[in-house]
Amino acid sequence: MAIDSSRRADGRVPPSRRPAGAPAAGARATLREVAQQAGVHPATASRALNEATRSLVAAETAARVLEAARLLAYRPNHLARGLKTRRSATIAVVLPDLTNPLFPPIVRGIEDLLGAEGYVALVANTDNDDERERRVFEEMRNRHVDGLIAATARRHHPVLLETAEAGIPLVLVNRVMDEHLCSSVSVDDASGIRDALAHLVSLGHRRIAHIAGPQELSTGQGRYQGYLDGMSEAGLPVDDVLVAFATSFSEEEGYRCSEELFGRRRRFTAVLAANDMLALGVVRSLAGRSLACPSDISLVGFNDMPFMDRVAPPLTTVHLPHYDVGQQAARLLLERIRDHEAPVEALLLPPSLVVRASTAPPRTARAAPRAHGARR
């Protein structure tokens, strides 16, 4: 078998065997050099190398340009292209808490779709700090990102309102603003909570406590409303003493709210937490009181974050289509970038209940309220 010694193992042409006019070793090939190698005009080479315009070039010519680009190890200069098109092919993804397990699968969905369209995602974390978030948005605008996907929205959010009113392509993910000035992708929070509450009612629970999320966030407000609606649909009265409001979606707040509920000395047999982190705080509170889940207290979370099936006991929770949320957010943003007059869309994806071992029927004979209000 004949061996082509003019190629390296990776298929590229060594410097000494490069086509005439090719750049020297270490130099970056230019579009003009690719065009010269393929015997076409630079504009034709540019169209052939761009998937969006390749169909405008004869198939044989496009194949010749692509082969020339491969031989010369050509890499497109996105900075130069950005100067011409006024686009940077970068998208900012702004998160409130990078350590929250909710966000990685959402970001993965965003990156996968953006990457297929030739975009790169720049991920930034705000730590739920308003000043830091404002600096992040200013820095991203200074970097001329083509658009932003933000998971930081509060129901009233000055920074996001300014961004939307400035005409910068913006899509909200997971949370929404009351003003609805920009497209968003979120989950039907109220529906998910109603399904979770109906599950508890079907098991025989009637005294169901709720740890609500922050009411300045659409997720907290929507899930609390779902609890109120679900109780009404089940024909159960809402006891305000059995509702505690968290100031953040954190394990620490879940623990604090759980202790607050127990401290009120009002009997309950189940806790419906507004997210999984809050539910983990409840687990810690129960352990400190020598109460078992679900034999003493049933527990339901929301989000179905990674590893919720591996905690003890595995958590019954409301599953969100995290990856799909990210993909849809990226799709809406690209539509906005291509057409600034595109209509505002508010996508509401359906959640689904995942039943695990943290829920069970209540005991037929319950202890006196004091057993739940005092440490054992």
C-alpha positions, 0 to 999 in steps of 0.5 A: 500500500502506498503511503502519502508522506506529504501528510501528517497523522492528523491529515494536515500538510507539513510546512515544507509541503504546504501549497503555494501561498500558504502561511508559514509554520505557526502563522494563521491562514487567512480567508484570502489564502483559502480562496487562493488555494481553492481558486475562488474569490474571497467572497465565495470562500466566505459563503462556502465556509459559512453553513448559513450561506453555503447553499448559495455556492455550487456544491463542487466549489464549496467542497473545494473551499472546505478542502482548502480550509482543511489543508491550511488548518484554517480557523475563522476569525470571529473578531474580524467577522464581528467587526463587519457584522457587529456581532460577537457570536457570544451570549451571556448567561447570568445565574443567581447562584452557580453552586445551585444544582438546578442550573447546570442542566439548564446551562447545558441545554443553552450551550448545546443549542448555541454551539450548534449555531456557532455561538459561545456562552459566557456564564456569570454568577451574581451570588444574588447580589444586586450590585454585582449583578449590575456590574456583570450586565455592564461588563457583558454589554461592554464586551458586545455580547449579542444577547443575554439569558438571565436566571436572576429575575425578580418580579420587579427588577430594575436592571433587567427592565433597563436591559429590555427597554434598551432593546438588547436581546434578553430572555428570562429563564426559570423566573419571570418579571411581572412586566413581561417586557421580554421573552421567558421560559419557565415552568408551570409552578402552580400546576406542579405544586397542585399535583404534589398537594393532590398526591399528599391528599390522596395518601390521606394527609389533611394537615399539610404545611407549606414552606413558601419561597421568597414572594418577590420571586415569581417561583416563590409566588407562583408555588405559594398560589399553587398551594392555596389553589390546591388546598381549595380544590381539595376542600381543605381550609388553609391554616396560616399557622402552617405556612412559613415564608423563606427569604431564600431558596436555601437549605438554611432557610428550609431548616429555619422555617421548619423549626418555625413551624414546629415552634408554633405547636400546630399539628401537621403530618406533611410538609410541602416545600417550595424547592428541594433545597428547602426540603433538605433543610426540613430533613435536617430539622426532622433529624434534630427532633428525632422525627422520621420521614415519612413515618412521622412527617411526609415531605415533598420538594420541587425541582428534582435537582440531581441526586434527590433520588439518593438522599435518605429517604429519596425525595418525592419532588416535582420534576422540571425539564431542565435541559428543555428549559435551557434549549428553549431559552436559547432558541427564543434568544436567537430568534430575537437576535435575528429579528428584533421585532419578533413578538415576546413569548412566555413559554410555560413548560409542564412539570411532572411529579416524581413519587419516591420514599419521602411520602407515605400515608399518615399514621392512623393515631397521631401523637398530641401536638406537643410531640411535634412542637417539642424536641424528643 
